[in-house]
Amino acid sequence: MRKAGGVSAEDLLTAELNVKRIEIQLRQHHEQQDDNKRVTGSNIEGARLQKSILQKLLVEQGNVRLNGEVQTVLPEIQNGTVKLLVTLREPHHAMLRNKLRVEVNILTEQRQNTLLADAGPAFW
């Protein structure tokens, strides 16, 4: 078209530069996609590794349930941790050690023959 006079030299140059610019943007976009895939794959692998570590810790801890009663709730909170004293029904259980830190579920009340529903978007 340039030789036939249908397009000016300036328009042709502008079009060629636009094509090169878009090709560069496309290449950068593909590189970014590849980087995102690598990061996502790495994150997934890290999560799988963390899952296997946590599962191993659960096998080591045995997922033991020990019942007891809260005797005292200490009045101070340190680093978001509440300390309390619990009297266990099995105080000499083999899994227990001195200064052992554990996560606990505390039931404040329990009723029979009731419906239990998780709190969520349906409850305000």
HELIX and SHEET records of a PDB file:
HELIX    1   1 ALA A    9  GLN A   61  1                                  53    
SHEET    1   A 2 GLY A  68  GLN A  78  0                                        
SHEET    2   A 2 THR A  81  LEU A  88 -1                                        
END                                                                             
